[in-house]
Each structure stands twice: as structure tokens, then as C-alpha cells.
Amino acid sequence: LVQHAPLYSFLLAAGGVLGLDPIDGARWLNALTCGANIFLVGLLIRRTATNLPWLWVLGSTLMLVLVPMLIIHVTALSEPVFLTCTLAGFWLLARHFESPTSGRLLMSAVVIAMTLLARYAGAACVLTGALAIVFMDSRPWRLRVRDAVLFGVIACVPMLAWMTRNMLVASTATGRELSFHPVGLSHAWQGLYTVSGWVLIPQSAPDAIRFVVWGALAILVVVVAIRRLRTSPPIPMLVRMLALFVAIYGAFLATSISFVDANTPLDDRILLPVLAVS
């Protein structure tokens, strides 16, 4: 096992050690992570929208009924585990920002380390956490840099150990070769069609409708953000951190497509974290 991150396979193998058939283990694991992801989305919304107590119910319900979420959670893939670790890790890190303690920083780093063990794309979670600590925390710079370095080291050490193992047994860290094939317009179109499906725009709809809908949504987000900055309390730390994650995850995908795997599809599976945190 070299090409894929190991956590999902380890979890299924652990069930096998206990006498559970791997297929049954996958069913139980996906059922548990499905429930956890519904709960975590509601929890994150409740912490950031305290003046709208009904909004977390809506968010959890959407997680339950959205077709892309259902498809991913009834398939034996690593994405459900990755999503659980991502949401839990950012929630723990937000708790650390509210009341900084070494224990909360350690717990968030350990959970974020599991995102990297679940998928190599967890590197985006590690970078998001480190940058958030440096630039979004309000404590002195010395403490920010110290915590960011500690967070990054704890989050990366398990994957570095796994890559070292891969080098010893297979002479490759991830089973991938570097080559330059820049992300192109076809990837952008595929991503646009995927996210358009999230707002129920059918595949057969004219492209102009997609541009109008997403353009209007982008303008709405900018207007709301500006109004919040001028007339309301600051945008919650968790919201800013999740927005940073979406940007970094997008940059990670563009880099991966350009230098590692040109055939990475920007479909519901790959963009699932963006859908969940949005």
C-alpha cells in the first residue's frame, strides 16, 4: 500500500483482526462517519450562527439528504473518514482560538494528522491550521509562531513516518512521479458543472445560467462580508478558517493536477470537503 494514504485501509484491517468482514466493516464505518459528519456540520453552524438557532438544523438536514453526500457515504472510499477528521479538527482548533491551551492545540493537531493519513489532500488541512494560527490568532507573534510550528510538526510526523516506510519497502514515498501538465480550462469547466449540481442546476442547463447563478452568489457573499466588517461583529474565526481551507484546498488540487495526476476529476468525490464546509 503506497499510492493511497493508509488510514482507511488500517481501519478496515482492524475490523478484520476482530473478526469483522471488511465489507461489513466498511458499512459500519461509513454509517458511523455519516452520522458524525451530519452532527459535526450542525455543531459548526451552531457555533458560528448563534443568532439563528434554526440554521444548524437546516445544515444537518442538508447533509442528510444531499445526493453527493449520500453517494459518498454508501461507497467504500476514504472520503467519509477524511471529512470527519477535517470537520472535527477545525472545530477543535476553533476551540483553541477561543481559549488557548496546550491540550486543545495538541488534540486539534492529532486529529488534523489523521486527515493527512486518510488522504494526502490532508496537507491542505495542515497548512490551513498553521496559517490560521499565525495570521488569525490575536496573541503575540512569538506565541503564534511557536504554536504553528508545534501544530505542523505533530500533524506531519505520522505521515512522514509512513512515507519513510514506503521508501524502505517500495523505494517511493507515494507511488507518484512528478511531471508538468498544467491545470486547464477543461478542469475549470468540470469543477463548475460539479458545484452547479449542488444548487440543483441540471447538466442540460445553458452555461449562461451557471455564470449568472454563481456570479450572483459571489456578489452576495462579498456584500454580506463587507457589511459584516463595517456594521457587525467580526466574521467568526471558524468561518474565516473554513474559507481559508476552501482556498488552500483548491490550490492543492490545482497543484496536484499540474504536477502529479493530470487525471484527477473535479467531481463530487474530490470536491466533497468544499461542499461540506460551505
Number of C-alpha atoms within 10 A of each C-alpha: 11 18 12 15 22 19 18 22 17 13 16 19 16 14 19 15 11 8 10 14 14 18 13 13 19 23 16 14 19 22 15 15 20 23 15 19 25 21 20 24 24 21 18 20 22 18 17 16 14 11 9 10 12 13 16 23 17 13 21 19 15 16 23 16 10 12 14 18 21 13 11 18 23 14 13 16 16 23 23 28 24 25 25 24 28 29 26 22 25 23 21 19 27 26 18 20 20 12 9 15 11 11 10 17 23 19 18 27 28 19 22 32 27 24 32 25 27 27 19 16 18 25 22 24 27 26 19 21 27 23 19 23 27 20 13 16 18 12 13 9 13 9 14 20 16 12 19 21 15 16 24 19 16 20 29 20 13 16 21 14 11 17 18 16 15 18 15 11 12 13 13 16 18 18 13 12 10 10 12 13 15 14 17 12 9 10 18 13 12 14 17 17 20 19 20 20 15 14 11 8 17 12 12 6 11 10 14 8 12 20 13 11 13 15 12 12 12 11 11 12 12 12 12 11 14 13 12 13 12 10 8 10 9 11 13 12 18 21 18 13 20 21 16 19 25 20 13 17 22 15 13 16 21 21 17 20 22 19 17 18 18 18 12 14 15 22 16 21 18 15 20 20 20 18 17 18 17 12
